Amino acid sequence: MNIKKIKKLIPTIGIIFLMVYLLLQSKIGIEGATLGLLLWFNKVLPSLLPFMILSKMLFKLKTIFKLEKYLKKFSKKYLKLEAVSLLTFILGSLGGSPTGAFLTKDLLNEKRVSKTEALKVLCFSNNTGPLFIIGTVGTILLNDSRLGWLLVCIHILSALVILSLTTFYTSDDKEEPDTNYTTTQSSNTSKSDAVTFDLAFTSSVRESMETILYVGGFIIFFSVIINMLKHFPGTSEFITALANLVNIEPKIMESLLFGSLEFSNGAALIAGLHGQYTGVLPFLSAMISFGGLCVYFQTSQIVSAYKIRLNIYFISKITQAVFAYLITIFLYPIYQQHILKFPANLNITSLLLIIILWLIIVIILNIKSDKKVIINSTSFNKKTLDNKN
């Protein structure tokens, strides 16, 4: 039989097998779906949706792109990227995956970056959101928000490592779309292109709700698969043998394998082992940075129309997971020695609010200064014309 025909048959056989198994073991399927639904509704939705809406609003209002002219020289010289790519990294990291993938898609739609740069942006901007890491992983699962903040810092550091590594990546593609959207165009958006606040808000809520439901579908499906694997004959024996081979605890190996499918489930499993076994936190950090096959398939569907080389993206997420693991091993002893002296309920929300307000003021002042420059130049041109006449 032809190899191509065999490749086409394998997914079909797998799907039929899953359907038959779910019919015969319906209780396992329903139990897995229920666990996935509760995980999505109680933990993922509250932590992901607010930042997703806000990041989409910032992108649609385009006010934040005023910062492009300040970042352009640095971004071009040291990172070999458009300034808008750096801003997408910030928004994607705040919004949480798959926000980075959606923002990358928007950049391609507006032809603001080439396919090669879009691939780079996808690699370092499609990150797990800080609210999920701090709120869900740190506060709820680990019962210590300080650990959540540590994991956020490590997650961002590992993403920055990937960002720096992308400077060495060049494409062999002969045809690359040009970046025909300049900083001048972005900072002087015409009135016809401007989006009102109410329109940006309503469309951001609608699109974010569509996205979060889409994410929920993946989480529920992979939760069913994970629950099936847990009850499948021979799974525990295989996990134990694999754990002995690499010299780690079987429970940790189980969490890693299931977390590689869907990291929200995996994070819940492995976080429960923190305190019981040593060396759990680096694995949790790596899992958060990798994101699991669930996020990979979400990303694949979002950017499928642009034929981006997703094998590079997949390798970058594995690389980010490795760096997150190593950074955690390095920083966790420092955390234990110094950060643990601070109270667990340390509130730094006020500091974050001050930083956000400062950024808003800078952007508003920048807009006003731009308007003054335009008004002054217009009045100067009028005076010049009057003098000539």
C-alpha angles and dihedrals in degrees: 000000000000115000091228091055091050090052090052092048096051096069091045092051090047093051092048090049091052092048093050092046092051091049091051095039101032093151091061091049094048091046091052093046091049092050090049092048093050092046091051095043099043102035116011101042097050093046099042106035101063095050091042091056093045095048091049090050091052090050094048096045088050091204091122089060087071083083090065094089091056093048099038099089095044093044095048097042102043106020101029089226138118113260089240088063090058091050090049088055089056094046094043092050091050096045097046128224130345088024090083090055092050092048090049088052090051091052090053092047090054091043091234095137137028123248090256092053091043088057090052091049091049091052096055105025104050094086137147112270121254093230091059093047096045100033104034105024099030106033102028106027101030095028091224122092090195089067088050091056091047091053091048091053091048091047092053092045091053090049090051089053089055089047091055092046092054089067087075094051119100127174127237091207113123095207117056122166113240122243097243097166107092131196090249090057092049094049094045101045113175121242091247090059095044117109120213120232095246092050092047090049098048094044091046091052092047095047093043092051090051089050095047091050088049090051090047091056091056093047093050093047094048090045088059091050092048092049090049091052091049091057097036114113113257097017096110091047091051092049092049092050091048092047091052090049093057094032101241133122115280091231091056091047090051091052092048094050094047091041090055086063098046118359098202090062091040093050091052091050098046095040088060088061094056107113093020095070133026121243096028098124096065089054091049090050091050091049092052091051094047094050096201133254089289092068090041092057091046090052092045092056094045096055097029093113092063099052094229115180098256093179086072090049091050092050090049091055091051089049091049090051091053092050091046089053092050094044090051091052088052099043102037095074089050089050091051092049100046116009096050088068089072119081117267091233092055107154115214095159091107091056091051091049090052091052092048092047090049090054091049091051091049091051093046092048089048091053091049092049090050090051091050091051091050092047093047093048091048093050090046091053091049092051091049091052092047091051091050091051 
